[in-house]
Amino acid sequence: MTRILSGIQPTGGVHLGNYLGAVRYWVEDQRIGESFYCVVDLHALTIPRDPAELRQETRAMATLLLAAGLDPEACTLFVQSHVPQHTQLSWLLECTASMGELRRMTQFKDKAAKGGEEAARVGLFTYPTLMAADILLYRATHVPVGEDQRQHLELTRDLAERFNTRYGPVFTVPEATIPPPGRGARIMDLQEPTRKMSKSAESDQGMIGLFDEPKVVERKIKRAVTDTDDGPDAVRFDPDTKPGVANLLQILAAATGGDPAEVATGYRRYGELKAATAEAVIELLRPVQARYRELEADPATVDKILRAGAERAEPVAAATLARAMDAIGLLPAR
Ligand code: AQP
């Protein structure tokens, strides 16, 4: 049976890349088999966070996922820290992974480089084992993520296989479901289209926030970096030589459900392409923003959904953890 698991960090900076690369696929696929989606608040602790803000943003992220279309009747939506087995399994996986393989994780290298490795939190280093625990606890068969998470998924598969070989068949080895290139797998920064759109970018001018007002979306897309070749057939989908234009085409195609190379044939000048992209993004975000405003007014309902989600998730997680603890040789408590 197909079982899906994916997670997203609670941050007010959720952007179009998160939405087009991950969340909209969660919504589309939530009725395939069994699906679990979690707000990964423990992962958010790998960098400095204000406690009150983290609490508020965790609920806000859950609200946003509901606004985007997750249906608590169809899927299990919960907060990572509400299910204690995540950190427990993470330890067993830390004792399965090696320093060398964690050190090779490019996300750690990039993020640690910003403040210096000495000052980086240990949790930033062990983040991939916690992510592996998130996935393996639910014996997920499929993990829908953006391209940037491919390496972490490969590590998860390696850890699952290693554990199974050493101690017996406990874990399901999951597959990453990454959108095909050009279909939202890697939405790029509008100002620096060779870097992925990211909430930790220095300037927010290259990032479209899910709560950006129409005017802001319009302005950011209008100012998106393209290139100087604005001739008659300049609108082409060519990520290598025209990364800025390809990114706009990818966004427009993802927002309207088309193919970027085909979408390109409908436009001649960059101005037309930018206007159409802005309009498509505004229309894409409009219903999500409206629904968010409704749900935001009723936090008790969101909390109730999250409680019910954790109650559904915990027995699944507990069963896998118990098997893993037994297999590795821990003496049962009773
Ligand atoms: N630019 C992107 N294009 C497509 N998908 C993306 N994702 C992130 N950026 C892009 C996918 O969004 C999901 C949730 O991501 P996360 O909350 O775990 O954050 P992240 O992967 O660390 O990326 P962010 O949001 O840009 O944060 P920072 O600044 O910390 O790197 C994941 O499935 C991810 O692949």
Boltz pocket constraint, residues with backbone or C-beta under 6 A from the ligand:
constraints:
  - pocket:
      binder: B
      contacts: [[A, 7], [A, 8], [A, 9], [A, 10], [A, 13], [A, 15], [A, 16], [A, 17], [A, 18], [A, 19], [A, 20], [A, 21], [A, 22], [A, 144], [A, 145], [A, 146], [A, 147], [A, 148], [A, 149], [A, 184], [A, 185], [A, 186], [A, 187], [A, 188], [A, 196], [A, 197], [A, 198], [A, 199], [A, 200], [A, 201]]
      max_distance: 6.0
